[in-house]
Amino acid sequence: MNIERIKKCQNCGRDLPIEARFCPYCMTKLIDEDGTIIKKTSVNRKRNIFIIIAIILV
């Protein structure tokens, strides 16, 4: 039985192959050039919320 291992994008939640270095759907970088895994931080989320609120207000 050949089960392909998958992981989910931290940004958009789409299924990706386990060896993916970036998400082709939202272009989020998942693995840095030196091989370290990039974890999405809450700072990015707060910044995104601020940008959305600013766009709505304008």
N, CA, C, O and CB atoms as a CASP TS submission, in Angstrom:
PFRMAT TS
TARGET T0000
AUTHOR 0000-0000-0000
METHOD Language model
MODEL 1
PARENT N/A
ATOM      1  N   MET     1       0.840  -1.178   0.000  1.00  0.00           N
ATOM      2  CA  MET     1       0.000   0.000   0.000  1.00  0.00           C
ATOM      3  C   MET     1       0.886   1.243   0.000  1.00  0.00           C
ATOM      4  O   MET     1       1.722   1.411   0.888  1.00  0.00           O
ATOM      5  CB  MET     1      -0.956  -0.003   1.216  1.00  0.00           C
ATOM      6  N   ASN     2       0.705   2.112  -0.991  1.00  0.00           N
ATOM      7  CA  ASN     2       1.540   3.302  -1.142  1.00  0.00           C
ATOM      8  C   ASN     2       0.741   4.541  -0.754  1.00  0.00           C
ATOM      9  O   ASN     2      -0.038   5.058  -1.555  1.00  0.00           O
ATOM     10  CB  ASN     2       2.070   3.426  -2.594  1.00  0.00           C
ATOM     11  N   ILE     3       0.932   5.010   0.459  1.00  0.00           N
ATOM     12  CA  ILE     3       0.231   6.205   0.936  1.00  0.00           C
ATOM     13  C   ILE     3       1.204   7.373   0.884  1.00  0.00           C
ATOM     14  O   ILE     3       2.249   7.356   1.535  1.00  0.00           O
ATOM     15  CB  ILE     3      -0.332   6.002   2.390  1.00  0.00           C
ATOM     16  N   GLU     4       0.847   8.391   0.101  1.00  0.00           N
ATOM     17  CA  GLU     4       1.704   9.565  -0.033  1.00  0.00           C
ATOM     18  C   GLU     4       1.542  10.443   1.199  1.00  0.00           C
ATOM     19  O   GLU     4       0.424  10.758   1.605  1.00  0.00           O
ATOM     20  CB  GLU     4       1.367  10.360  -1.325  1.00  0.00           C
ATOM     21  N   ARG     5       2.656  10.831   1.783  1.00  0.00           N
ATOM     22  CA  ARG     5       2.610  11.679   2.970  1.00  0.00           C
ATOM     23  C   ARG     5       2.358  13.120   2.538  1.00  0.00           C
ATOM     24  O   ARG     5       2.936  13.591   1.558  1.00  0.00           O
ATOM     25  CB  ARG     5       3.930  11.567   3.791  1.00  0.00           C
ATOM     26  N   ILE     6       1.493  13.818   3.274  1.00  0.00           N
ATOM     27  CA  ILE     6       1.166  15.197   2.944  1.00  0.00           C
ATOM     28  C   ILE     6       1.275  16.065   4.196  1.00  0.00           C
ATOM     29  O   ILE     6       1.261  15.567   5.322  1.00  0.00           O
ATOM     30  CB  ILE     6      -0.251  15.292   2.334  1.00  0.00           C
ATOM     31  N   LYS     7       1.383  17.361   3.973  1.00  0.00           N
ATOM     32  CA  LYS     7       1.333  18.331   5.064  1.00  0.00           C
ATOM     33  C   LYS     7       0.422  19.455   4.611  1.00  0.00           C
ATOM     34  O   LYS     7       0.085  19.547   3.431  1.00  0.00           O
ATOM     35  CB  LYS     7       2.769  18.867   5.447  1.00  0.00           C
ATOM     36  N   LYS     8       0.029  20.298   5.526  1.00  0.00           N
ATOM     37  CA  LYS     8      -0.859  21.407   5.203  1.00  0.00           C
ATOM     38  C   LYS     8      -0.086  22.717   5.245  1.00  0.00           C
ATOM     39  O   LYS     8       0.818  22.891   6.062  1.00  0.00           O
ATOM     40  CB  LYS     8      -2.053  21.454   6.174  1.00  0.00           C
ATOM     41  N   CYS     9      -0.448  23.634   4.357  1.00  0.00           N
ATOM     42  CA  CYS     9       0.139  24.971   4.348  1.00  0.00           C
ATOM     43  C   CYS     9      -0.334  25.700   5.594  1.00  0.00           C
ATOM     44  O   CYS     9      -1.516  25.648   5.936  1.00  0.00           O
ATOM     45  CB  CYS     9      -0.247  25.760   3.051  1.00  0.00           C
ATOM     46  N   GLN    10       0.581  26.379   6.274  1.00  0.00           N
ATOM     47  CA  GLN    10       0.236  27.126   7.482  1.00  0.00           C
ATOM     48  C   GLN    10      -0.593  28.363   7.172  1.00  0.00           C
ATOM     49  O   GLN    10      -1.284  28.887   8.046  1.00  0.00           O
ATOM     50  CB  GLN    10       1.495  27.527   8.223  1.00  0.00           C
ATOM     51  N   ASN    11      -0.526  28.827   5.936  1.00  0.00           N
ATOM     52  CA  ASN    11      -1.229  30.050   5.560  1.00  0.00           C
ATOM     53  C   ASN    11      -2.628  29.766   5.005  1.00  0.00           C
ATOM     54  O   ASN    11      -3.611  30.309   5.509  1.00  0.00           O
ATOM     55  CB  ASN    11      -0.415  30.819   4.534  1.00  0.00           C
ATOM     56  N   CYS    12      -2.726  28.922   3.974  1.00  0.00           N
ATOM     57  CA  CYS    12      -4.018  28.702   3.312  1.00  0.00           C
ATOM     58  C   CYS    12      -4.665  27.371   3.666  1.00  0.00           C
ATOM     59  O   CYS    12      -5.848  27.180   3.388  1.00  0.00           O
ATOM     60  CB  CYS    12      -3.844  28.781   1.827  1.00  0.00           C
ATOM     61  N   GLY    13      -3.924  26.446   4.270  1.00  0.00           N
ATOM     62  CA  GLY    13      -4.492  25.177   4.713  1.00  0.00           C
ATOM     63  C   GLY    13      -4.607  24.096   3.662  1.00  0.00           C
ATOM     64  O   GLY    13      -5.180  23.041   3.934  1.00  0.00           O
ATOM     65  N   ARG    14      -4.085  24.321   2.477  1.00  0.00           N
ATOM     66  CA  ARG    14      -4.163  23.319   1.403  1.00  0.00           C
ATOM     67  C   ARG    14      -3.173  22.187   1.649  1.00  0.00           C
ATOM     68  O   ARG    14      -2.136  22.379   2.284  1.00  0.00           O
ATOM     69  CB  ARG    14      -3.889  23.971   0.030  1.00  0.00           C
ATOM     70  N   ASP    15      -3.508  21.002   1.136  1.00  0.00           N
ATOM     71  CA  ASP    15      -2.628  19.837   1.237  1.00  0.00           C
ATOM     72  C   ASP    15      -1.450  19.990   0.289  1.00  0.00           C
ATOM     73  O   ASP    15      -1.606  20.392  -0.864  1.00  0.00           O
ATOM     74  CB  ASP    15      -3.400  18.537   0.929  1.00  0.00           C
ATOM     75  N   LEU    16      -0.257  19.658   0.802  1.00  0.00           N
ATOM     76  CA  LEU    16       0.978  19.778   0.026  1.00  0.00           C
ATOM     77  C   LEU    16       1.802  18.506   0.201  1.00  0.00           C
ATOM     78  O   LEU    16       1.665  17.827   1.219  1.00  0.00           O
ATOM     79  CB  LEU    16       1.797  21.032   0.463  1.00  0.00           C
ATOM     80  N   PRO    17       2.652  18.169  -0.765  1.00  0.00           N
ATOM     81  CA  PRO    17       3.578  17.049  -0.568  1.00  0.00           C
ATOM     82  C   PRO    17       4.510  17.353   0.612  1.00  0.00           C
ATOM     83  O   PRO    17       4.839  18.513   0.862  1.00  0.00           O
ATOM     84  CB  PRO    17       4.405  16.777  -1.866  1.00  0.00           C
ATOM     85  N   ILE    18       4.924  16.334   1.318  1.00  0.00           N
ATOM     86  CA  ILE    18       5.750  16.508   2.516  1.00  0.00           C
ATOM     87  C   ILE    18       7.068  17.222   2.213  1.00  0.00           C
ATOM     88  O   ILE    18       7.618  17.888   3.090  1.00  0.00           O
ATOM     89  CB  ILE    18       6.036  15.155   3.151  1.00  0.00           C
ATOM     90  N   GLU    19       7.590  17.094   0.975  1.00  0.00           N
ATOM     91  CA  GLU    19       8.872  17.720   0.637  1.00  0.00           C
ATOM     92  C   GLU    19       8.732  19.143   0.097  1.00  0.00           C
ATOM     93  O   GLU    19       9.730  19.736  -0.312  1.00  0.00           O
ATOM     94  CB  GLU    19       9.592  16.874  -0.378  1.00  0.00           C
ATOM     95  N   ALA    20       7.531  19.704   0.083  1.00  0.00           N
ATOM     96  CA  ALA    20       7.304  21.049  -0.472  1.00  0.00           C
ATOM     97  C   ALA    20       8.067  22.107   0.319  1.00  0.00           C
ATOM     98  O   ALA    20       8.062  22.100   1.549  1.00  0.00           O
ATOM     99  CB  ALA    20       5.800  21.383  -0.477  1.00  0.00           C
ATOM    100  N   ARG    21       8.727  23.024  -0.409  1.00  0.00           N
ATOM    101  CA  ARG    21       9.472  24.117   0.211  1.00  0.00           C
ATOM    102  C   ARG    21       8.640  25.393   0.260  1.00  0.00           C
ATOM    103  O   ARG    21       8.926  26.290   1.053  1.00  0.00           O
ATOM    104  CB  ARG    21      10.775  24.368  -0.546  1.00  0.00           C
ATOM    105  N   PHE    22       7.617  25.480  -0.579  1.00  0.00           N
ATOM    106  CA  PHE    22       6.708  26.612  -0.560  1.00  0.00           C
ATOM    107  C   PHE    22       5.341  26.137  -1.044  1.00  0.00           C
ATOM    108  O   PHE    22       5.231  25.088  -1.679  1.00  0.00           O
ATOM    109  CB  PHE    22       7.244  27.784  -1.440  1.00  0.00           C
ATOM    110  N   CYS    23       4.307  26.908  -0.744  1.00  0.00           N
ATOM    111  CA  CYS    23       2.960  26.574  -1.178  1.00  0.00           C
ATOM    112  C   CYS    23       2.715  27.196  -2.550  1.00  0.00           C
ATOM    113  O   CYS    23       2.809  28.415  -2.691  1.00  0.00           O
ATOM    114  CB  CYS    23       1.903  27.063  -0.147  1.00  0.00           C
ATOM    115  N   PRO    24       2.404  26.389  -3.564  1.00  0.00           N
ATOM    116  CA  PRO    24       2.173  26.940  -4.898  1.00  0.00           C
ATOM    117  C   PRO    24       0.839  27.684  -5.019  1.00  0.00           C
ATOM    118  O   PRO    24       0.611  28.389  -6.002  1.00  0.00           O
ATOM    119  CB  PRO    24       2.225  25.830  -5.918  1.00  0.00           C
ATOM    120  N   TYR    25      -0.030  27.531  -4.038  1.00  0.00           N
ATOM    121  CA  TYR    25      -1.341  28.180  -4.076  1.00  0.00           C
ATOM    122  C   TYR    25      -1.290  29.613  -3.553  1.00  0.00           C
ATOM    123  O   TYR    25      -1.848  30.524  -4.164  1.00  0.00           O
ATOM    124  CB  TYR    25      -2.345  27.376  -3.267  1.00  0.00           C
ATOM    125  N   CYS    26      -0.608  29.810  -2.404  1.00  0.00           N
ATOM    126  CA  CYS    26      -0.553  31.164  -1.820  1.00  0.00           C
ATOM    127  C   CYS    26       0.864  31.727  -1.783  1.00  0.00           C
ATOM    128  O   CYS    26       1.081  32.841  -1.305  1.00  0.00           O
ATOM    129  CB  CYS    26      -1.124  31.148  -0.408  1.00  0.00           C
ATOM    130  N   MET    27       1.839  30.949  -2.295  1.00  0.00           N
ATOM    131  CA  MET    27       3.245  31.357  -2.387  1.00  0.00           C
ATOM    132  C   MET    27       3.910  31.606  -1.030  1.00  0.00           C
ATOM    133  O   MET    27       4.861  32.383  -0.941  1.00  0.00           O
ATOM    134  CB  MET    27       3.348  32.602  -3.218  1.00  0.00           C
ATOM    135  N   THR    28       3.423  30.959   0.009  1.00  0.00           N
ATOM    136  CA  THR    28       4.029  31.068   1.334  1.00  0.00           C
ATOM    137  C   THR    28       5.251  30.164   1.406  1.00  0.00           C
ATOM    138  O   THR    28       5.181  28.989   1.045  1.00  0.00           O
ATOM    139  CB  THR    28       3.010  30.701   2.445  1.00  0.00           C
ATOM    140  N   LYS    29       6.374  30.714   1.873  1.00  0.00           N
ATOM    141  CA  LYS    29       7.604  29.932   2.024  1.00  0.00           C
ATOM    142  C   LYS    29       7.469  29.062   3.271  1.00  0.00           C
ATOM    143  O   LYS    29       7.150  29.564   4.349  1.00  0.00           O
ATOM    144  CB  LYS    29       8.868  30.864   2.122  1.00  0.00           C
ATOM    145  N   LEU    30       7.710  27.759   3.127  1.00  0.00           N
ATOM    146  CA  LEU    30       7.568  26.813   4.223  1.00  0.00           C
ATOM    147  C   LEU    30       8.906  26.380   4.798  1.00  0.00           C
ATOM    148  O   LEU    30       9.013  26.127   5.998  1.00  0.00           O
ATOM    149  CB  LEU    30       6.805  25.608   3.762  1.00  0.00           C
ATOM    150  N   ILE    31       9.936  26.293   3.945  1.00  0.00           N
ATOM    151  CA  ILE    31      11.268  25.876   4.371  1.00  0.00           C
ATOM    152  C   ILE    31      12.273  26.887   3.852  1.00  0.00           C
ATOM    153  O   ILE    31      12.275  27.219   2.667  1.00  0.00           O
ATOM    154  CB  ILE    31      11.606  24.439   3.864  1.00  0.00           C
ATOM    155  N   ASP    32      13.129  27.378   4.742  1.00  0.00           N
ATOM    156  CA  ASP    32      14.138  28.367   4.379  1.00  0.00           C
ATOM    157  C   ASP    32      15.249  27.720   3.553  1.00  0.00           C
ATOM    158  O   ASP    32      15.316  26.495   3.450  1.00  0.00           O
ATOM    159  CB  ASP    32      14.724  29.028   5.641  1.00  0.00           C
ATOM    160  N   GLU    33      16.116  28.541   2.967  1.00  0.00           N
ATOM    161  CA  GLU    33      17.206  28.050   2.119  1.00  0.00           C
ATOM    162  C   GLU    33      18.138  27.095   2.864  1.00  0.00           C
ATOM    163  O   GLU    33      18.687  26.170   2.265  1.00  0.00           O
ATOM    164  CB  GLU    33      18.006  29.221   1.573  1.00  0.00           C
ATOM    165  N   ASP    34      18.318  27.315   4.158  1.00  0.00           N
ATOM    166  CA  ASP    34      19.220  26.452   4.927  1.00  0.00           C
ATOM    167  C   ASP    34      18.537  25.197   5.448  1.00  0.00           C
ATOM    168  O   ASP    34      19.155  24.404   6.158  1.00  0.00           O
ATOM    169  CB  ASP    34      19.801  27.222   6.086  1.00  0.00           C
ATOM    170  N   GLY    35      17.246  25.005   5.094  1.00  0.00           N
ATOM    171  CA  GLY    35      16.539  23.789   5.468  1.00  0.00           C
ATOM    172  C   GLY    35      15.707  23.892   6.729  1.00  0.00           C
ATOM    173  O   GLY    35      15.061  22.916   7.111  1.00  0.00           O
ATOM    174  N   THR    36      15.700  25.040   7.390  1.00  0.00           N
ATOM    175  CA  THR    36      14.896  25.186   8.597  1.00  0.00           C
ATOM    176  C   THR    36      13.432  25.447   8.246  1.00  0.00           C
ATOM    177  O   THR    36      13.120  26.139   7.278  1.00  0.00           O
ATOM    178  CB  THR    36      15.445  26.322   9.471  1.00  0.00           C
ATOM    179  N   ILE    37      12.559  24.882   9.049  1.00  0.00           N
ATOM    180  CA  ILE    37      11.120  25.039   8.825  1.00  0.00           C
ATOM    181  C   ILE    37      10.687  26.405   9.335  1.00  0.00           C
ATOM    182  O   ILE    37      11.011  26.797  10.456  1.00  0.00           O
ATOM    183  CB  ILE    37      10.312  23.906   9.529  1.00  0.00           C
ATOM    184  N   ILE    38       9.952  27.120   8.497  1.00  0.00           N
ATOM    185  CA  ILE    38       9.454  28.443   8.873  1.00  0.00           C
ATOM    186  C   ILE    38       8.091  28.269   9.510  1.00  0.00           C
ATOM    187  O   ILE    38       7.189  27.680   8.913  1.00  0.00           O
ATOM    188  CB  ILE    38       9.378  29.402   7.640  1.00  0.00           C
ATOM    189  N   LYS    39       7.941  28.778  10.716  1.00  0.00           N
ATOM    190  CA  LYS    39       6.655  28.694  11.398  1.00  0.00           C
ATOM    191  C   LYS    39       5.973  30.041  11.339  1.00  0.00           C
ATOM    192  O   LYS    39       6.592  31.079  11.575  1.00  0.00           O
ATOM    193  CB  LYS    39       6.825  28.233  12.861  1.00  0.00           C
ATOM    194  N   LYS    40       4.693  30.015  11.024  1.00  0.00           N
ATOM    195  CA  LYS    40       3.925  31.244  10.951  1.00  0.00           C
ATOM    196  C   LYS    40       3.708  31.755  12.373  1.00  0.00           C
ATOM    197  O   LYS    40       3.312  31.004  13.264  1.00  0.00           O
ATOM    198  CB  LYS    40       2.566  31.020  10.214  1.00  0.00           C
ATOM    199  N   THR    41       3.969  33.025  12.565  1.00  0.00           N
ATOM    200  CA  THR    41       3.822  33.606  13.895  1.00  0.00           C
ATOM    201  C   THR    41       2.547  34.423  13.992  1.00  0.00           C
ATOM    202  O   THR    41       1.936  34.777  12.984  1.00  0.00           O
ATOM    203  CB  THR    41       5.028  34.474  14.238  1.00  0.00           C
ATOM    204  N   SER    42       2.164  34.710  15.210  1.00  0.00           N
ATOM    205  CA  SER    42       0.954  35.494  15.417  1.00  0.00           C
ATOM    206  C   SER    42       1.164  36.950  14.998  1.00  0.00           C
ATOM    207  O   SER    42       0.192  37.673  14.781  1.00  0.00           O
ATOM    208  CB  SER    42       0.520  35.422  16.883  1.00  0.00           C
ATOM    209  N   VAL    43       2.422  37.389  14.882  1.00  0.00           N
ATOM    210  CA  VAL    43       2.709  38.746  14.440  1.00  0.00           C
ATOM    211  C   VAL    43       2.192  38.943  13.019  1.00  0.00           C
ATOM    212  O   VAL    43       1.602  39.977  12.709  1.00  0.00           O
ATOM    213  CB  VAL    43       4.224  39.040  14.515  1.00  0.00           C
ATOM    214  N   ASN    44       2.412  37.955  12.159  1.00  0.00           N
ATOM    215  CA  ASN    44       1.904  38.031  10.790  1.00  0.00           C
ATOM    216  C   ASN    44       0.391  38.108  10.779  1.00  0.00           C
ATOM    217  O   ASN    44      -0.191  38.849   9.987  1.00  0.00           O
ATOM    218  CB  ASN    44       2.374  36.830   9.975  1.00  0.00           C
ATOM    219  N   ARG    45      -0.242  37.353  11.644  1.00  0.00           N
ATOM    220  CA  ARG    45      -1.707  37.349  11.709  1.00  0.00           C
ATOM    221  C   ARG    45      -2.228  38.714  12.159  1.00  0.00           C
ATOM    222  O   ARG    45      -3.187  39.232  11.586  1.00  0.00           O
ATOM    223  CB  ARG    45      -2.205  36.244  12.668  1.00  0.00           C
ATOM    224  N   LYS    46      -1.604  39.292  13.177  1.00  0.00           N
ATOM    225  CA  LYS    46      -2.023  40.616  13.663  1.00  0.00           C
ATOM    226  C   LYS    46      -1.824  41.669  12.578  1.00  0.00           C
ATOM    227  O   LYS    46      -2.660  42.558  12.412  1.00  0.00           O
ATOM    228  CB  LYS    46      -1.232  41.006  14.936  1.00  0.00           C
ATOM    229  N   ARG    47      -0.728  41.571  11.844  1.00  0.00           N
ATOM    230  CA  ARG    47      -0.460  42.520  10.765  1.00  0.00           C
ATOM    231  C   ARG    47      -1.511  42.390   9.668  1.00  0.00           C
ATOM    232  O   ARG    47      -1.993  43.392   9.140  1.00  0.00           O
ATOM    233  CB  ARG    47       0.948  42.298  10.184  1.00  0.00           C
ATOM    234  N   ASN    48      -1.860  41.161   9.332  1.00  0.00           N
ATOM    235  CA  ASN    48      -2.872  40.932   8.302  1.00  0.00           C
ATOM    236  C   ASN    48      -4.235  41.472   8.726  1.00  0.00           C
ATOM    237  O   ASN    48      -4.950  42.055   7.912  1.00  0.00           O
ATOM    238  CB  ASN    48      -2.977  39.441   7.988  1.00  0.00           C
ATOM    239  N   ILE    49      -4.594  41.284   9.980  1.00  0.00           N
ATOM    240  CA  ILE    49      -5.860  41.812  10.485  1.00  0.00           C
ATOM    241  C   ILE    49      -5.855  43.334  10.421  1.00  0.00           C
ATOM    242  O   ILE    49      -6.852  43.943  10.033  1.00  0.00           O
ATOM    243  CB  ILE    49      -6.114  41.335  11.931  1.00  0.00           C
ATOM    244  N   PHE    50      -4.743  43.946  10.798  1.00  0.00           N
ATOM    245  CA  PHE    50      -4.628  45.403  10.739  1.00  0.00           C
ATOM    246  C   PHE    50      -4.797  45.902   9.307  1.00  0.00           C
ATOM    247  O   PHE    50      -5.490  46.892   9.073  1.00  0.00           O
ATOM    248  CB  PHE    50      -3.271  45.860  11.303  1.00  0.00           C
ATOM    249  N   ILE    51      -4.176  45.229   8.360  1.00  0.00           N
ATOM    250  CA  ILE    51      -4.282  45.632   6.951  1.00  0.00           C
ATOM    251  C   ILE    51      -5.722  45.505   6.458  1.00  0.00           C
ATOM    252  O   ILE    51      -6.216  46.385   5.754  1.00  0.00           O
ATOM    253  CB  ILE    51      -3.344  44.777   6.071  1.00  0.00           C
ATOM    254  N   ILE    52      -6.391  44.425   6.821  1.00  0.00           N
ATOM    255  CA  ILE    52      -7.788  44.243   6.402  1.00  0.00           C
ATOM    256  C   ILE    52      -8.671  45.324   6.985  1.00  0.00           C
ATOM    257  O   ILE    52      -9.526  45.859   6.280  1.00  0.00           O
ATOM    258  CB  ILE    52      -8.306  42.866   6.821  1.00  0.00           C
ATOM    259  N   ILE    53      -8.491  45.660   8.243  1.00  0.00           N
ATOM    260  CA  ILE    53      -9.299  46.713   8.878  1.00  0.00           C
ATOM    261  C   ILE    53      -9.017  48.063   8.208  1.00  0.00           C
ATOM    262  O   ILE    53      -9.939  48.845   7.975  1.00  0.00           O
ATOM    263  CB  ILE    53      -8.999  46.793  10.409  1.00  0.00           C
ATOM    264  N   ALA    54      -7.747  48.334   7.899  1.00  0.00           N
ATOM    265  CA  ALA    54      -7.403  49.592   7.245  1.00  0.00           C
ATOM    266  C   ALA    54      -8.047  49.686   5.867  1.00  0.00           C
ATOM    267  O   ALA    54      -8.514  50.756   5.474  1.00  0.00           O
ATOM    268  CB  ALA    54      -5.884  49.733   7.126  1.00  0.00           C
ATOM    269  N   ILE    55      -8.077  48.584   5.136  1.00  0.00           N
ATOM    270  CA  ILE    55      -8.700  48.578   3.808  1.00  0.00           C
ATOM    271  C   ILE    55     -10.198  48.817   3.929  1.00  0.00           C
ATOM    272  O   ILE    55     -10.771  49.570   3.142  1.00  0.00           O
ATOM    273  CB  ILE    55      -8.428  47.242   3.080  1.00  0.00           C
ATOM    274  N   ILE    56     -10.829  48.193   4.894  1.00  0.00           N
ATOM    275  CA  ILE    56     -12.264  48.372   5.093  1.00  0.00           C
ATOM    276  C   ILE    56     -12.596  49.820   5.448  1.00  0.00           C
ATOM    277  O   ILE    56     -13.587  50.370   4.970  1.00  0.00           O
ATOM    278  CB  ILE    56     -12.768  47.433   6.190  1.00  0.00           C
ATOM    279  N   LEU    57     -11.771  50.425   6.278  1.00  0.00           N
ATOM    280  CA  LEU    57     -12.028  51.816   6.695  1.00  0.00           C
ATOM    281  C   LEU    57     -11.831  52.808   5.558  1.00  0.00           C
ATOM    282  O   LEU    57     -12.486  53.850   5.517  1.00  0.00           O
ATOM    283  CB  LEU    57     -11.117  52.193   7.855  1.00  0.00           C
ATOM    284  N   VAL    58     -10.939  52.491   4.645  1.00  0.00           N
ATOM    285  CA  VAL    58     -10.683  53.397   3.520  1.00  0.00           C
ATOM    286  C   VAL    58     -11.799  53.235   2.532  1.00  0.00           C
ATOM    287  O   VAL    58     -11.806  53.897   1.495  1.00  0.00           O
ATOM    288  CB  VAL    58      -9.307  53.121   2.850  1.00  0.00           C
TER
END
